[in-house]
Amino acid sequence: MFNLSAPVASSQQLPHKNLPRKLSLYMGTNYRNSIPKYARDEFKRFTRVLDNNNTKIILDSGCGTGESSIHLAKINPHCLVVAVDKSAKRMRRCNTDTADSGNVMYVRCDLIHFWRLLQRAQFRLYKHYLLYPNPWPKPGHLQRRWHAHPVFPAVIDLGGELVMRTNWSVYAQEFAFALRSYIKTPVTVTELKIENAISAFEKKYSGSGHILYQVKANLPHD
Ligand SMILES: C[S@@+](CC[C@H](N)C(=O)[O-])C[C@H]1O[C@@H](n2cnc3c(N)ncnc32)[C@H](O)[C@@H]1O
C-alpha cells in the first residue's frame, strides 16, 4: 500500500516565461560537465555487457525502485532495458535486489553523467522512458527540470521514442514546448487512463486520483 499523495502545489500555473530563453541558450550546445570516475566506471560496465548483447536499448531514466524497468523488459524481450537512478537507497528496493537479471541492467549513476557518456559514445536508443521526474515546482527551480537543464540537448541526441510521464500539467506543457523547440517531428500530449500502473509513482499518483500526463515524441536519428 501507499500513502495518498497531494497533487503538485506551485505558484506557477503556466509554462515558465523564461523557458524559451533557456532553450535558445542551450540549443546546439554540448553540456561540458566534468564526469566523475564512478560514472565512467559504471558506463564501462554497461558497454561490457553490450559487447555480448547486441540488442536494442531501452533506457529507463530515473527508474526509482525499478518496477517500470521490469515491466518494460517483459514486454520487450528482444531489448536490453537499462535502468538508471542515482539513489542507491531506491535501487536497493528493486525487486531483483539490483542484481542485473534477464534483459534488465541496473546502473547507479547521475543521469547528467550517464546521458553525456551515451551521447559522447554516439549511442542511439530504441526507447527512452522518463517516468515521473521530480517536478521542481518552485518557479526559481526551472533549470532543475530536465527540459530546462543544459544537459537536455544530450537527451535529444540519444534519439528513439521518448516518453515522459508526470502528474503536473505545467511540467507536461513545458516538456512538450521544449521538444517542439528542438525537433520538427510531432509531439503528443495525452491524459493517461491508468488500469495497470507500471511504476511505483504511477501507482501512488493514480491511486491518489491525480491526472497523469504523457508526452511522447519520436526523436530524429541523424
Ligand atoms: C519521483 S521518482 C520516480 C521514480 C520512478 N520513475 C517511478 O515512476 O516510480 C524520481 C526518481 O528520479 C531519480 N533522480 C532524480 N534526479 C536524478 C539524477 N540526476 N540522476 C539519476 N536519477 C535521478 C530519483 O532518485 C528518483 O528515484
The ligand as an SDF file (V2000), in Angstrom:
LIG
                    3D

 27 29  0  0  0  0  0  0  0  0999 V2000
    9.6830   10.7640   -8.4900 C   0  0  0  0  0  0  0  0  0  0  0  0
   10.8420    9.4760   -8.6220 S   0  0  0  0  0  0  0  0  0  0  0  0
   10.1640    8.4640   -9.9320 C   0  0  0  0  0  0  0  0  0  0  0  0
   10.7280    7.0590   -9.9040 C   0  0  0  0  0  0  0  0  0  0  0  0
   10.1630    6.1020  -10.9580 C   0  0  0  0  0  0  0  0  0  0  0  0
   10.4370    6.5440  -12.2970 N   0  0  0  0  0  0  0  0  0  0  0  0
    8.6940    5.8810  -10.7780 C   0  0  0  0  0  0  0  0  0  0  0  0
    7.9200    6.2980  -11.6550 O   0  0  0  0  0  0  0  0  0  0  0  0
    8.3150    5.2690   -9.7720 O   0  0  0  0  0  0  0  0  0  0  0  0
   12.2000   10.2780   -9.4300 C   0  0  0  0  0  0  0  0  0  0  0  0
   13.4510    9.4230   -9.4910 C   0  0  0  0  0  0  0  0  0  0  0  0
   14.4360   10.1120  -10.2270 O   0  0  0  0  0  0  0  0  0  0  0  0
   15.6850    9.8990   -9.6050 C   0  0  0  0  0  0  0  0  0  0  0  0
   16.5700   11.0080   -9.9710 N   0  0  0  0  0  0  0  0  0  0  0  0
   16.3700   12.3310   -9.7710 C   0  0  0  0  0  0  0  0  0  0  0  0
   17.3940   13.0500  -10.2540 N   0  0  0  0  0  0  0  0  0  0  0  0
   18.2850   12.1440  -10.7780 C   0  0  0  0  0  0  0  0  0  0  0  0
   19.5300   12.2710  -11.4190 C   0  0  0  0  0  0  0  0  0  0  0  0
   20.1050   13.4590  -11.5990 N   0  0  0  0  0  0  0  0  0  0  0  0
   20.1540   11.1500  -11.8110 N   0  0  0  0  0  0  0  0  0  0  0  0
   19.5990    9.9200  -11.6110 C   0  0  0  0  0  0  0  0  0  0  0  0
   18.3990    9.7440  -11.0120 N   0  0  0  0  0  0  0  0  0  0  0  0
   17.7510   10.8380  -10.6020 C   0  0  0  0  0  0  0  0  0  0  0  0
   15.3740    9.8690   -8.1080 C   0  0  0  0  0  0  0  0  0  0  0  0
   16.3890    9.2020   -7.3670 O   0  0  0  0  0  0  0  0  0  0  0  0
   14.0570    9.1250   -8.1220 C   0  0  0  0  0  0  0  0  0  0  0  0
   14.2350    7.7250   -7.9710 O   0  0  0  0  0  0  0  0  0  0  0  0
  1  2  1  0
  2  3  1  0
  2 10  1  0
  3  4  1  0
  4  5  1  0
  5  6  1  0
  5  7  1  0
  7  8  2  0
  7  9  1  0
 10 11  1  0
 11 12  1  0
 11 26  1  0
 12 13  1  0
 13 14  1  0
 13 24  1  0
 14 15  1  0
 14 23  1  0
 15 16  2  0
 16 17  1  0
 17 18  1  0
 17 23  2  0
 18 19  1  0
 18 20  2  0
 20 21  1  0
 21 22  2  0
 22 23  1  0
 24 25  1  0
 24 26  1  0
 26 27  1  0
M  CHG  2   2   1   9  -1
M  END
$$$$
